[in-house]
């Protein structure tokens, strides 16, 4: 978006913000007073809120956010990309880099390629140089993922994901699972996860209740982790990656605000590959 007015910038890291700047925003709002905020972990804030979930969202001509939640970007960056970038990429960065600590030697399973977080995770994992395994219900989406550099593609409607990965890795399994789905994929995630593996969950789109055999947890010495959005330091990192052009979101489609219903219908169809953007007229 573009800054229309500015209040107090004291205590703001990027305090050079000015009216007319093009910015990306961090949609996670923290109170900055709790012990987690003071430790630099704003997404763990005891009063953490998300725009569009706990607070009014961004499908509007004007929004009000704390100045510290905005970072300036070059005016020549496509506004559709800027709009699609931060939430998914910040979430994926924390999952991949901070929580899972993915290394070049890792095998990484990413569920649901075509979604914003999954695509951002694929791009970040590829930058690191690790080997990727991605899933979808759509062969067309899997073909598109191969075009983006995915090493292994699996259709979960026709393939037993866990068994197939075990077979292809000589029973070793993967080092990291990035799961945004929850209930529907949990069992297969654990079948695919190798010894000393790390599973990171950031969502439960298919349901929140999961089960596991705790004996497998301690025997395989797994790390099961949650991850939500990102802190201010991570926000700075992903903003710099966007400024430099090293990370760029994939935009599936763009709709004018007058076509808002069509945008949501596209989202509900599950056919999108990338982010759906709604354009607000000047």
Buried (B, 14 or more C-beta within 10 A) or exposed (E): BEBEEEEEBEEBEBEEBEEEBBBBBBBBBBEBEBEBBEEEBBBBBEEBEBBEEEEEEBBEEEBEBBBBBBBBBEEEBEBBBBBBBBBBBBBBBBBBBBBBEBEEEBBBBBBBBBBBBBBBBBBBBBBBEBBBBBBBEBEEBBEBBBEBEBBBBBBBEEBBBBEBBBEBBEEEBBBBBBBBBBBBBBBBBBBBBBEEBBBBBBBBBBEEEBEBEEEEEEEBEBBBBEBBBBBBEBBBBBBEBBBEEEBBBBBBBBBEEEBEEBBBEBBEEEEBBBBBBBBBEE
